[in-house]
Amino acid sequence: MPYSLRELNVVIERLWPSEHAASWDRPGITIGALDDSVSSVHLAVDAVEASVDEALSLGADALLVHHPLLLRGVTSVAQDSYKGAMITRLIRGGCALIAAHTNADIVADGVSDVFAQRLGLTGTAPIVASAMPGTGTGRVGDLPEPLTLGRLALKLAEILPATATGIRVAGHYDTAISRVALCGGAGDSLLFEPGVEGADVFITADLRHHPASEARERALLGLGPALIDVSHWASEWLWLEVAAEKLRAALPHLTVTVSELRTDPWDFVVTQ
């Protein structure tokens, strides 16, 4: 029994309210009519050629992604552009496109919360609380038992899907880690938040040179945490299966699939 795109969107809005997304964000329906029939949904982090092809090959009626395809303004959706090509293929394939981005980052069982759960963190709280009670950016909590920084990095390698860039660490291998701050996706804007500075390590993605260098020097003086930099895509991919389970529970006749394609942009590295 198919649902309408409207019914699917009502559930998505209940689980990940777009009203609580960041002001610069563009979550919600990008392609599709509210009366369109939806019997299957495919989940992926990114709307790129591989994930769009996968959704269409599965016969999905909707593709739910974490990263909005039209996050920034465009002046053309011609087929000779990446975004135009993706939009054209989805429309011709009868597949709606929906995004849940920062609105899915901040909630319970959202991107950072799932990441914290997979690490087994206890007593978690947002690094920065948001207006909606119990939600906020990132998470900070305690490991069930202390680990060295090196062992924690190895644990992350077991939890996260493999990528070409792997896991980068700033700090001594044998540093004892009990309190962990983390943020799925790019999180260097949080480096100097009290919850991060009070942790033993901060795990996030896309750490830039200058903020990371300053944070590392502060850590050497005992003024901040060690750093672990992971793949942006990998840190957010963990959320997809949890999101899928929530959709299945809310819409029991809906077929929900999760992409296991690696859409991390890096293909290989050369070490020196």
Summary of the structure (lengths in Angstrom):
residues: 272
radius of gyration: 19.3
end to end distance: 56.4
largest distance: 61.3
contacts: 915
relative contact order: 0.16
helix: 35%
strand: 25%
